Amino acid sequence: MADNLNFNSGITINLVSAAAVAGTTSTYTTTVTTVCVINGKYATTLAAQTNTATPTTDATTAAAFVALAPNQCCTLVLGQNLAGAIKMSQGPIIATNTGVTTTVGGFLRDPQFPSLPDDFCPLAYTVVRTAPSAAAWTPGTSNWTASGVSASTFQNVAQLPNRPQSS
């Protein structure tokens, strides 16, 4: 008798660039409706968003995001779930070289992606660094352009690369 188990897993991929960018203050903006597949199933689309509130809860941990102290960095991955809701996950917080006043320091180690939940399709990511004079910076609530904070241009993705682009 043949075994009906299928050990292949479905693919998770973003089929169109949402053209995500940092919005004003702590918001995000996209200009294209998403088309995602999560574990082989089409997700509900997410229409273009303009200065929409960025999530304040980590999709991976279900807890509030952890604030960056001065001279730290992390990767943030913006994505959506199968129901079409926007989500964000925070990578590990890593120390950076000490910067100068409001200028962020260089990387001591490459930033890392977070573990992502099964019900999550990445749309874009950014790497955020804080300078010595930066106030505690919290993803989802702090301003992307706060004094002493550097958020890289959002990298729109079909799938996450093997590591974040650090320059």
Buried (B, 14 or more C-beta within 10 A) or exposed (E): EEEEEEEEEEEBBBEBBBBBBBBEBBBBBBEBEBBBBBEEEEBEEBEEBEEBBBBEBBBBBEEEBBBBEBBBBBBBBBBBBBEBBBBBBBBBBBEBEEBEEBEBBEBEEBBBBBEBBEBBBBBBBBBBBBBBEBBEBBBBBBBBEBEBBBBBEBBBBBEBEEEBBBE
